Amino acid sequence: AGAVTPSRIYASSRTEDSLQKLKVFGVNTCLDNLWTVKNSNITVLAIKPLAFPKVLNDIAPAVGPNNIILSVAAGVTIDSIQQRLPHHAKVVRAMLNTAVQIRDGAICYTTGRNIVESDQELVHRFFSSVGLTLESEEKHLDAVVGLSGSAPAYFYLILEALSDAGVRHGLSRDVATRHASQAMLGSARMVLESGRHPGELKDEVCSPGGVTINAIYSMEKAGVRAAMMDAVDACIKRNYELARLND
């Protein structure tokens, strides 16, 4: 995203195959996690939750007072990370979504006990280079996991359904998908840029007795609103389960 030049990035993994995709960008790679931590100001732990205990135990000797350990895993609390690292460890926990790949992600983070203002500013700049970045209390991160962290999957499912509907009514797959995607993108921008409530913007599209309010009625009758809320609840519940496994 341009925030850091590739030559200043160090990446490690268990296998050489996992590092191949990163090598093409010119980053420094190796199979030694300790080496990576020693050469980094910010260490991003982009690993599965169940791998945390082993990885944290492995890197603990290399974590100095100026290292920021940044976790992007669901269900892994700051406390569970700090328990396996030296007392001086600076820990940040964040939730982001896959749209960071195109610098349009949604990121929420919270900081541990040793993070000072300059660290917080560095972390905020780091994440802001790849999307909308907000700081929050850790107790709210579970909701963020279910809301924006997993949301791309929800939206892809909705987009696929809208595209199928377009194809069903004679549009080509490409045209149907592009129209549905642009409609979703434009609607999201309207909410963010106007600051208005989604319900208010929805009402502007629904003229009395018109086609859109008829479509909304069909969606409400089918339980779309409740289904989306249930999906977020299910995601958060699973996140709690993962947290208990790692504590």
C-alpha positions as CSV (number, residue, x, y, z in Angstrom):
1,A,0.0,0.0,0.0
2,G,3.1,2.2,-0.1
3,A,3.3,2.8,3.7
4,V,6.5,0.7,3.9
5,T,8.9,-0.2,1.1
6,P,9.2,-4.0,0.3
7,S,12.9,-4.0,1.3
8,R,11.9,-3.1,4.9
9,I,9.3,-5.9,5.2
10,Y,10.4,-9.2,6.7
11,A,8.1,-12.3,6.5
12,S,8.5,-15.8,7.8
13,S,6.5,-19.0,7.5
14,R,6.7,-22.7,8.2
15,T,7.2,-23.6,4.6
16,E,9.0,-22.1,1.6
17,D,5.9,-22.6,-0.5
18,S,4.0,-20.1,1.7
19,L,6.6,-17.5,1.0
20,Q,6.7,-17.7,-2.7
21,K,3.8,-15.2,-3.2
22,L,5.6,-12.7,-1.1
23,K,8.9,-13.0,-2.8
24,V,7.6,-11.5,-6.0
25,F,7.0,-8.2,-4.2
26,G,10.6,-8.0,-3.1
27,V,10.1,-8.6,0.7
28,N,12.7,-10.3,2.8
29,T,11.6,-13.9,3.6
30,C,12.8,-16.8,5.8
31,L,11.7,-19.8,7.8
32,D,12.8,-18.3,11.1
33,N,10.2,-16.4,13.2
34,L,12.8,-15.2,15.6
35,W,14.8,-13.5,12.8
36,T,11.6,-11.8,11.6
37,V,10.7,-10.4,15.0
38,K,14.3,-9.2,15.7
39,N,14.3,-7.2,12.4
40,S,10.8,-5.7,12.7
41,N,9.3,-2.7,14.6
42,I,5.8,-4.1,14.0
43,T,5.3,-7.9,13.8
44,V,2.0,-8.9,12.3
45,L,0.8,-12.3,13.4
46,A,-1.3,-13.4,10.4
47,I,-1.8,-17.0,11.6
48,K,-4.7,-19.2,12.6
49,P,-5.9,-18.9,16.2
50,L,-4.9,-22.4,17.2
51,A,-1.3,-21.7,16.2
52,F,-0.9,-18.9,18.6
53,P,0.4,-20.7,21.7
54,K,3.3,-22.3,19.8
55,V,4.2,-19.2,17.8
56,L,4.1,-16.9,20.8
57,N,6.3,-19.3,22.8
58,D,8.7,-19.4,19.9
59,I,9.1,-15.6,19.4
60,A,8.9,-14.6,23.1
61,P,12.8,-14.4,23.5
62,A,13.0,-12.0,20.6
63,V,10.3,-9.6,21.7
64,G,12.0,-6.4,23.0
65,P,10.4,-3.3,24.6
66,N,10.1,-1.5,21.2
67,N,8.5,-4.4,19.3
68,I,4.8,-4.0,18.6
69,I,3.1,-7.4,18.3
70,L,0.0,-7.0,16.2
71,S,-2.6,-9.8,16.0
72,V,-5.2,-10.0,13.3
73,A,-6.7,-13.3,14.4
74,A,-10.3,-13.7,15.5
75,G,-10.9,-14.9,19.0
76,V,-7.4,-14.3,20.4
77,T,-7.5,-11.7,23.2
78,I,-4.8,-9.3,24.1
79,D,-4.6,-10.9,27.6
80,S,-4.0,-14.4,26.1
81,I,-1.2,-13.0,24.0
82,Q,0.5,-11.0,26.7
83,Q,0.5,-14.0,29.0
84,R,2.9,-15.8,26.7
85,L,5.2,-12.8,26.0
86,P,7.6,-10.8,28.2
87,H,5.9,-8.3,30.6
88,H,7.2,-5.3,28.5
89,A,5.5,-6.6,25.3
90,K,3.5,-4.1,23.3
91,V,0.4,-5.8,21.9
92,V,-2.2,-4.7,19.5
93,R,-5.3,-6.7,18.4
94,A,-7.0,-5.8,15.2
95,M,-9.9,-7.0,13.0
96,L,-9.8,-6.4,9.3
97,N,-11.4,-7.8,6.2
98,T,-10.1,-9.0,2.9
99,A,-10.8,-5.7,1.1
100,V,-7.5,-4.4,2.5
101,Q,-6.0,-6.2,-0.5
102,I,-7.4,-3.3,-2.6
103,R,-6.8,-0.6,0.1
104,D,-10.5,-0.4,0.8
105,G,-10.8,-2.4,3.9
106,A,-12.5,-1.9,7.2
107,I,-10.2,-2.1,10.2
108,C,-10.8,-1.8,13.9
109,Y,-8.1,-2.2,16.5
110,T,-7.5,-2.0,20.2
111,T,-4.2,-1.6,22.2
112,G,-2.6,-3.4,25.1
113,R,-1.2,-2.0,28.4
114,N,2.3,-1.0,27.1
115,I,1.2,0.9,24.0
116,V,2.1,4.6,24.2
117,E,0.7,7.5,22.1
118,S,3.5,7.3,19.5
119,D,2.9,3.6,19.1
120,Q,-0.8,4.2,18.7
121,E,-0.2,6.8,16.0
122,L,2.2,4.4,14.2
123,V,-0.4,1.6,14.2
124,H,-3.2,4.0,13.0
125,R,-1.0,5.1,10.1
126,F,-0.1,1.6,9.3
127,F,-3.7,0.5,9.0
128,S,-5.0,3.7,7.4
129,S,-2.9,2.9,4.4
130,V,-5.3,0.0,3.5
131,G,-8.7,1.2,4.6
132,L,-11.1,2.9,7.0
133,T,-9.5,2.6,10.5
134,L,-11.1,3.0,13.8
135,E,-9.9,2.4,17.4
136,S,-12.2,0.6,19.8
137,E,-12.3,-1.0,23.2
138,E,-11.5,-4.7,23.0
139,K,-15.0,-5.7,24.2
140,H,-16.4,-4.4,21.0
141,L,-14.0,-6.3,18.7
142,D,-16.2,-9.5,18.8
143,A,-19.0,-7.5,17.2
144,V,-16.7,-6.1,14.6
145,V,-15.6,-9.7,13.7
146,G,-19.2,-10.6,13.0
147,L,-20.1,-7.3,11.3
148,S,-17.3,-6.1,9.1
149,G,-14.6,-8.8,9.4
150,S,-16.8,-11.5,7.9
151,A,-19.1,-9.2,6.0
152,P,-17.4,-9.6,2.6
153,A,-18.6,-13.2,2.5
154,Y,-22.2,-12.0,3.3
155,F,-22.0,-9.4,0.5
156,Y,-20.6,-11.8,-2.0
157,L,-23.5,-14.2,-1.3
158,I,-25.9,-11.3,-1.8
159,L,-24.2,-10.2,-5.0
160,E,-24.2,-13.7,-6.4
161,A,-27.9,-13.9,-5.7
162,L,-28.6,-10.6,-7.4
163,S,-26.5,-11.6,-10.3
164,D,-28.4,-14.9,-10.6
165,A,-31.6,-12.9,-10.6
166,G,-30.3,-10.7,-13.5
167,V,-29.3,-13.8,-15.5
168,R,-32.7,-15.3,-14.8
169,H,-34.2,-12.3,-16.5
170,G,-32.0,-12.3,-19.5
171,L,-28.9,-10.4,-18.6
172,S,-25.4,-11.8,-19.3
173,R,-23.5,-12.9,-16.2
174,D,-20.9,-10.2,-16.6
175,V,-23.5,-7.4,-17.0
176,A,-25.6,-8.7,-14.1
177,T,-22.6,-9.0,-11.8
178,R,-21.2,-5.6,-12.7
179,H,-24.5,-3.8,-12.2
180,A,-25.2,-5.5,-8.9
181,S,-21.7,-4.7,-7.6
182,Q,-21.8,-1.1,-8.6
183,A,-25.2,-0.7,-7.0
184,M,-23.9,-2.1,-3.7
185,L,-20.7,0.0,-3.9
186,G,-22.6,3.2,-4.7
187,S,-25.1,2.5,-1.9
188,A,-22.3,2.0,0.6
189,R,-20.6,5.3,-0.5
190,M,-23.9,7.1,-0.1
191,V,-24.1,6.0,3.6
192,L,-20.5,6.8,4.4
193,E,-20.3,10.2,2.5
194,S,-23.8,11.5,3.5
195,G,-23.7,10.3,7.1
196,R,-27.4,9.6,6.8
197,H,-29.2,6.6,8.3
198,P,-29.5,3.6,5.8
199,G,-33.3,3.5,6.5
200,E,-33.7,7.1,5.4
201,L,-31.8,6.5,2.2
202,K,-33.9,3.3,1.6
203,D,-37.1,5.3,2.0
204,E,-35.9,7.7,-0.8
205,V,-35.8,4.9,-3.2
206,C,-39.2,3.5,-2.2
207,S,-41.9,5.6,-3.8
208,P,-45.5,5.0,-2.6
209,G,-47.0,2.0,-4.4
210,G,-43.8,1.6,-6.5
211,V,-41.7,-1.3,-7.6
212,T,-39.0,-1.0,-4.9
213,I,-41.3,-1.0,-1.9
214,N,-42.9,-4.1,-3.3
215,A,-39.4,-5.7,-3.5
216,I,-38.7,-4.6,0.1
217,Y,-41.9,-6.2,1.3
218,S,-40.9,-9.4,-0.4
219,M,-37.5,-9.3,1.3
220,E,-39.0,-8.6,4.7
221,K,-41.6,-11.4,4.3
222,A,-38.7,-13.8,3.5
223,G,-36.9,-12.8,6.6
224,V,-33.8,-11.2,5.0
225,R,-33.3,-8.7,7.8
226,A,-33.4,-11.3,10.5
227,A,-31.2,-13.7,8.5
228,M,-28.5,-11.1,8.3
229,M,-28.7,-10.4,12.0
230,D,-28.6,-14.1,12.7
231,A,-25.5,-14.5,10.5
232,V,-23.7,-11.9,12.6
233,D,-24.8,-13.6,15.8
234,A,-23.5,-17.0,14.6
235,C,-20.2,-15.5,13.6
236,I,-19.8,-13.8,17.0
237,K,-20.7,-17.0,18.8
238,R,-18.0,-18.9,17.0
239,N,-15.5,-16.2,17.8
240,Y,-16.3,-16.6,21.5
241,E,-15.7,-20.4,21.1
242,L,-12.3,-19.7,19.6
243,A,-11.4,-17.3,22.4
244,R,-12.1,-19.9,25.0
245,L,-9.8,-22.4,23.2
246,N,-6.9,-19.9,23.3
247,D,-7.3,-18.6,26.8
